[in-house]
Amino acid sequence: MNKAIYFSGFGIAHGKYGISNSEIEKHINIGFIGDFDADRVKNSDDYKSYIENGGSKTPFDFFATEKMGFETRYHVVPFPPTKARYNHAQNSLDLGVASMKMALENSNIDPEDIDLWLAGCATPHEQAPGIAATIKCHFVGFENQAPAATINSACVGFNINLERAIDYFNNHADAKHIAIVHTEVMSRLLTNEKSFVPHVTFADAAASVILTRDEVLSGQGISFVLNNEDMQMIDFLGADKHGDLYMNPTKVRIRATNNIVNTVNKLLELTKWEMADIDMVVPHQTGNAIVKEAAKILNIPDSKLYQNVQYQYGNLSGASVPFGLALMNSDGKLQPNNKIVTAVCGLGGEYGGFTYEVPKLKQNKPKPFKPLKGKTALITGATGGLGSQISRNLAKKGCNLILQYNSNQAKAEQLKAELAKFDVEVTQIQANFESASAIELIHNEVTEDIDFFVHASAITGNLLRASDVTPEEMELADQVNFNNPMDLAVKLHNKIKDCVIFIGSVAEDAMFSGSSSYVSSKRKLHASAVSFANMANKKDIRTIYYMIGLLDKGMVDKLNKKQQIAAMNSIGQKSLLNTAEVADRIVRSLYLPKVIDVKHSREGELIVRRDGF
């Protein structure tokens, strides 16, 4: 056996709006985009021959598909890209986290075992910190000290980070796994662009890999990586200070073609491979004008030229090559001992590539990830729809549980039976929050320190206007939803070591009449959580107020359709939230610095997260 550096996991993500050639053509026809000469294409011999042979594409669709090589691309906003649409759209962080999640799952590697996190991005979601550190925060706990670094590079960013990763392996004998992500929202550069070429070409996506160094049965993994810069291109492709793309297509085509050819030839020379040895060439998916011309010069047959990313997803900047490898892997096209050559070129004149021989791996049994093994959490309302799902997710991650429930013993026993398969300790406490004595009962049962406290117990009360709610009903809602949980948190705070989460609700922000007792009690809980957070922070305890939009179970069952729509519209919620997915995000909030798909803000020392808003 020999050691190799190889790709052990792949992940991809792309914008959710598929943009067809016909959609772009529609906006050419109404004048949003200019400079396409339909008559010139219509009168060309190629198009005439295409029509004579039964083709039905319009001149634009023919040119975009057959000549440029792009059929579909994905953006984070609907077409056309306008600046206002990006205020509530996916961004480079969202795409990067989604692709990294897939890569980690594909590799079966615990995120805590990653030795270095690298990212490339020329369209970051914020100026600082670097996106690598922020992506890392979504996967590892506060104690993790693995370094993270970001490179501001577009088309060649992944290739540069690949070389940095190999250098890190060479200088750190104990390093075993490195995570690399490249993520871009290229469409954001096109909001003032009037030429059709960039609109046809560029798209939004991210691709991640897990790079591993380990013994393999055969194959060399990554053998050579090249990175260079062509100074002739420094002024002909980039984005200006306003974030608008500038590009000289003719200059880019000529220089990029030469650079791809030179890169492939140099890599073959270094690796001592002949073109006949190559199973697949994966170029930067720049379009046919560059890729086909380079392939012609290199004498690469179409059967060995991988352009599926370009055809189906567009030019993804630095994500193009790892995105292509991910597709090839999922399609079973990365077989042991296959020889792969890549070549990339782009912004600032950067260009390079690498050679890769797919290794034959040992069969390792994946180990289960238990990031909360040995931790203990107290959950109130554990038999409710959300509370029970939070309990399952915690148990799956190895967390011991203390579960409070009001009165439904049958549900409590059923839940405990479900949790038995996770090999964690489960203690149940029956204590009705309608009684003040419940606090003393729970406090007496929690005799040891706990790591987490999640308050998920609540009653909705009658869905009445404030003027129709009796003082008794208001008092009961306050007792269950505000007084008792806050008293319990204060009483236990000397035993809590890590994090407290109070579950809030969309009802606090939603402007619909009704459920006044519930809304009032939750707002009081929110206000008191600010004070509690200031106290808890002195003991290094994080306090989170987690506000949830309408779930697909629970309160929604008591609301009529008009009330549901009114509540959701008031916060911009598009559809009911999946309870299991929300529970997963709540559990992640307990031990991870960042959680995707939630809005994050602070009120003093209180962390406020809004899910579904």
N, C-alpha and C positions, 0 to 999 in steps of 0.2 A: 504494500500500500504506500501511496505517497500523499503528501499534503497538497491541497489546492485551494485557491480562492475562487469561490463560485457563488452563483445566485441561488439562494435557498428559499426565496419567497418573492412573489410579484404581486403588485396591487395597482389598480387603475381607478380613475374617477373622471367624469367629464360633466360639462354643463348640461342642464336638464332640457334645454330647448334645441331640438333638432332643426337645423336650418337647411332647407333644400335649395337647389339651384333656382327653382321656379320662384321661391320666396325672394331671392336676391333680384331676379329678373323683374319681378313685379315692382320693386323699388327703383330699378333702373328706368322702367317705363314711366314712372310718375316723377322722375327727376331727382330723387334722393341721391342717387349715385350717377356719375357721368362717365364719359370717355369710352364707352363700349360702342364699336362700330358694327352694327348688325349687318349692314349692307355689304361690308367688306367680307365678312364671314360667309354670307349667303352666296356671294359671287365667287368664292374660292373653289378650286377644283375638288378639294377634299370634301367640302360640304355637299357639292353637287353629286359627287360619287356616292356619298352617304345616303342622300335622298333617293337617288336612282336605285339603290339596293334595298329600299324599303324602310329607311330610317325615318323617324317621326320627331326627333328632338328639334326644338327651336334653335336658331343660330347661337343664342347665348348658351343654352344647355349643352349643345354639341361642343362649343368651345371650352366651357368649364369642365366638362366630363372627359371628352376625348383628347383635347389638346393640353389643358392644364392638369387634368388628372384628379379632379375633386368632385365628388357626388354629394356628400353630406358632411356637415360640420356641426358641432354642438357649442352653443353659447350659454352663459349663465343668465342671459336676459333674452326676451323675444327680439326678433329682428324688426326694425333696425336698431343697432346699439346707440342709445342716447344716454347722456350722463345721469339724468334723473333716475333712470331705471336701475342703476347700480347701488342706490341707497339701501335697498332691501333685498339685494340679490346674493347668491353664493359669491364667495371671493376665493382668492388663492389659498387662504388658510383652510376653508371648508373643504376644498378639493384635495389639498395636501393631506389633511387628517383622514379623509375617507379612503384615499389610496393607501396610506400607511397602515390603516386598520386592516385592510384586505391583505397587504403584504405580510404583516405579522401573523395573521391567522393562517395564511398560506404556508408560512415557514414553520409553524408550530413552535416558535421561539418566544419565550417570555420577554416582554419589553424590558424588564429589569436586567436582562442579560445582554442588552445592547451596549457595546463599549463606546460607540461614537455615533452621533446623529449629524448628518450632513444634509443641506438643502440648497437648491438653486432656484432663483426666482428673480425675474426682472419686472414683475407686476405685483409687488407685495401688498398685502391688505393694510399694512401700516408701515411707517418709516422705521420704527425701532420698537422692540428689539428684533433681531434677525428671526426669520420665520422658522428656522430649524429649532430654536429654543422653544418657541411657542407650540410647535407641533409636538415636540417631545413632552411638553406639559400635559398633553392629553392621554399619555400612556404610562407614565411612571410617577411614583409618589414623591413627596417633598424631600425625602432623604437621598434620592438618586443624584449622584454627582458626575455622571458621565458627561463629557464635553459635547457641545453642540455648536456648529458653525454654519453660516449662510454665505453663499456667494451670489453677488449681483451679476448674473450672467444668464443670457437667454438660451440660444440654440445649442450652445456647447457646454452649458452649465453642468449637466449630468456627467459628461465626459471628464470635465475638470475635477468634479467631486470624486469620480471613480479613481482617478490618479491619486488624489489626496487620501482616499481610503486605503489604497495599497501602500502608500508611504507610511500611513499610520500603522498598518499591520507590520511593516518592516521594522518600525521603531518601537513596537510594543509587543513583545513576545507572547504575552498572556492574552492579548486581544483576540476575540473569536468571532464576534458579530458586529457589523456596522450597518446602520440604516441610512439609505440615501433616498431623497425625494426630490423630484422637480415638479413645480406647479406653476401654472400661468393662467391668467385671464387676459388673453391677447385681444379679445374683442374690445376691451376697454380702451385700447390704443386707437380704435377706429371711429370714435364718436364724431370726429371732424373730417374723416377721410372720405373723399369723393371719387377716388379711383376704384373701379370694380375689382381689381386684382387682389388687393389685401382682403377685401370682404369675402372673396371666393376662397382665399388661401387659409387664413388664420382661424384658430378655434381655441376653446378653453378646456383645459384638462390637466390632470396630474398623474404621475406614475411614480411608484416607489419600488425599491428592491431591498431585500435583506442580503447583505454580502457576508458570507461565512468562510472562515478558514478552518479546514478540517481534513482528516484522512478520507481519501476516495479510493474506489476500487480501480478506476482507470479514468483517463481524461485529464487535461491540464488546467481546466478552468480558465481564468483570465491569464493570458500570457504576456501581452504587450498593450500598453496604452500610450497614445501619442496626443500631445496638445501643442498647437502652434498658433501664430497670429499672422494674418496677411494685412500689412499696413496699408495696402492699396485700397482696402475696403472700409477704412476707419470712418469716412464721412458719408458712406452710401447706404447704411442701414442702421436704424436706431430709433429712439424716441426722444423728443425734445423736452425742455424743462416743463412744458405744459402737459406732458404725457401723450402727445400726438405722434403717431408713427411717421417716419420719413424713410423713403426707400427709392433707390434708383434700380428698377428691375433689370435693365440691360446690364449694368455694371455688376450687379449681384449675380446674375446668371453666368456671366463669363468667368468671374473670379471663383465663384462657388464650384462650378463644374471642374475647373482646374484643381482646386483644393481637394475635392473628393477623390479625383483620380490620383493625385499625388499621395494622399493618405492611404488609400487602398494598396497602391504599389509598395509604399514604404513598409506597411504592416506585413504584407506578404513576404517581403525581403527579410524582415526581422524574424518572422515566425518560421521562415523556410518552407512556406506552403506555396503550391502552385494553384492557379485559378481552378484547375480541375479538382483539387482537393476540397474546395469550398462547397459546403452544403447550402449556405444562404448568405447573401449580402443584405444587410439591413442599413440602408442609408437614411440620413435625415430626410423626413418626408416633406421636401420643399416643393414638389410639383414635377410634372413630366419634363418641363423645359430643362431642368438641371439634372434630374435623376436619370432620365432616359439617355441624355447626351453623354453623361459620365459612364453609364453602362455600355453604351456603344463603343466608346473609346477603350474601355477595359475589356470588351468582348464578354460581357456578362449576359448569359441567356435570361430571358424573362422568367424561366422556371426557377432561377436562383436569385431573383430580385424581389425583395419583400416590400410591397407598397400598400398593404391592406390598411394601414393606419391612415395614410394619405387619402385613399378612396373613401373610407367610411367615417373618418373622424376629423380630417383636415390636418394642416400643419400645426403641430402641438409644441413648437419651439423645442426646448431642451427635454420635454417629456416624450418626444417622438420615438426615440430608440427604445427606452425602457418600456414604453407603452406597447411597442411592437413585439418586444420579447415576451411581455406578459400575454399578449394575444396568441403568440406562437406556442407558449407553454400551455395555455388552456386548450388549444387545439391539438395538443400532442405532437407538435412539430419541433420540440427541443428534445431529441432523443440522445441517449448516451453516445459520446464520441462524435456527434455532429460538430462540424467546424463552421463558426460564424465570424464574419468580418463586418464591422460597422464603420460608418464615416459620417461626420457631421460638420456643418459650417454655418456661419451666420453673423449675428450682430457684432460689430466692432472688428470684423475680420477674423474672429476666432475660428479655428477648425481643428479637427482631430478625429480619433476613432480608437477602436480596440479590437483585439482578436479574442475569441472565446471558443474553447472546446468543451462541450457539455460533458461533465463528469458522470460516471456511474457511481452512485452513492451507496454507502452502507445503509442497511435498513435499521433505523433507530426508532424505538418506540417513543412517541411524543409524550412528554410529561404534562400532567394537568397543571394549569396555572392557578395558583392559590394565593393571590396577592394579599389576602386578609387572614391568612392562616395564623391562628393564635390570638387574633383580635376578638373582642366581644362588643356586641351592639345591643342596646335596649331599643325596642320598637313598640310604640303604642299604636293601638288600633290594628293589631297584627292580623286579625281575621277579616278585615275589610278587603275590598278589591285591590286597592293600592298597597296597603300594609302587608298583605300576604305575598304579593309579588316582590316587594322589597325584601321580605324575609327569605324568599327562595333565592333571589339574586345574591344576597349576602352569604347564605349557606353555600351556594355554588362556588363562591370565592374563598371558602374556608373559614368564614367568620362564625364564632359561637354566638348564640342568640338568647336574649331574655325577651319574651314576648308577652305583652300585656293585651288582654282582651276584656270586653265588658261582661258579656253573659253567654255568648253562643258557644257552649262547651263542645257541641258536636263538630262545629267548624274548627275549633281549636285542636281537637284530637285528630281530625283529618289532616290539618296542616302539619302537625307534629309527625304524623306517619309519613307524609311526603318528604319532610326534611331529613328523615332518618337515613336516606341513601347518600347524603352528603358527608357523613361521618363528622358531624359537628355536635357540640353540646347544645341542647335546647332546654331552656327553663321557661315554663309558662306561669303567668300570674293573672288570676281573675280579679279584676278590680274595676268597679264601675265609676267612670269619671263624673257621673252625676252627683257623687258623694264626695265631700271633702276628705273623708277618711281614706279614700283610695290613694291619696298622695303618701300618707304615712305607711300604708300597706306596701306599696311599691318600694318606697325608700328602705323599709326594713328588709325587703327581699334582696335588694341590691347591696350585698355585703362586701363585695370586692370592687376594685376600680374597673371601669368600663372605658372602652376607646371611643364609642360612638353612641349618640342618643338621637333617634329619629322620631319626632312626634307626628304621627299620621292619623291620630284619632280625631274625629269631629262628627258633629251632628248638623244636618242642614236646617232643621226646624221647619216651620210652615213657610210656604212661599207667598208671604203676604207683604203688603206695603207696611211701612213703619206705623202708620196710624191705626192699622188693624191688628198689630201684634200686642198681646197682653204683656204687662210687666213681668209676669211669671215666665212666659216663654222667652223673653229677652234675657232674663236672669239665668235661665237654664242654659241657653246657648253660650252666655258668657262663662258660666261655670265649667262647661265641658270643653269649649273651644279656646278659652283664654286663661281664666283664673287658675284652674288646676294644672294645665300643662306648664304654664310659666312658673307656678309655685314648685312644681316637680323639678323643673330645670334648675331653678335656684337652689333647691335643697340638695340636688345631686352634683352641682357643679364642682365640688371638691373631689368627686370621684371620677369625673370625666377627664380623659387625657388628651383627646384629639379634636373631635368635631361634634357640633350640635346642628341638626337641621329641623327647622319648624316648617311644616307644609302650609303654604298659603294658597290663595285661590284667585282665579280670574275674576271672581265676583267682586273683589276689592276695586278693580279698575273698570269693570264692565258697567255700562250705564243703563241697566234694565231695572225696572221697579220690581219689587218682590224679594223674598228671602232676606228681609231686612235684619232679622236677628243674627243670621249667619254672617252676612256682610259686616255688620257692626262688630261682632266678636272677632272676626279675622283681622279687621283693621286695628283693633286694640292689641291683638297678638303681635301684629307687625310693629306697631309703635313700641311695645314693651321689648321686642326682640332687639331693638337698637340699644336700649339701656343694658340688656343682658349681655350683648356683644361687647360692650365697653368693659364690663366686669370680667367676662370670660377671657378677653384678650390679655388681661394681666397674668393669667395662668397659661397663656399660649394655646388657648382653645379657640378654634375657628367657629364662628357662628354664621349659618346660612339661612336666609329666609327664601324658601323655594316656592315661587308662585306658579301655579299650573293653570293652563287653559282648560277648556272643557275636555274631559276624558270620555272615552267610549263606554264607560260604566261609572256608576255612582250617581252624582247629582244630576247628570244629564237625563236620567230616567224620570226625574220629577219635573223637568222643564218641558213645556210645550214647544212646538217647532218655532214659533215666533220668538219665544224667549231664548232658545238656542241660537237662532240666527242673530238676534240683537246682541247677545253676549259676545259671540264670536266676531261680529263685525266691529264691535267697539275696540277690540285689540288687534284686529287684522288677522285673526286665525282663519285658516282656509278650510280645515277639516278637523273632525274629532281626533284627539290624540290617542294613540295606542297606549293602554295602561302599562303593558309589559315594557315598552320602550322608554316610557317616562320613568318607571321604576329603575331601569338600568341606569339612566342618567342621574337619578337621585343617588344611587349607590356609588356611582363613579365620583360624584361630588364629594363624598365623604373622604376620599383618599387621594384624588387627583387635583392638581392645581387648576386645570382647565377642563371643561366639558363642552363638546361640540353641540350645536343646535339649541343652545340656550343663550339668552341675553344676560350679560354680566355687568353689574354695577355695584357701587358701594354707598352705604349710608353710615358715615362714621366708620366704626369697626365692623359693621354688619355687611356681609356679602349678600346681595340680592340677585337671585337668578329667576328669570322669567322664561318659562317653557311654553311654546306655542304662540307667543306674542309676536 
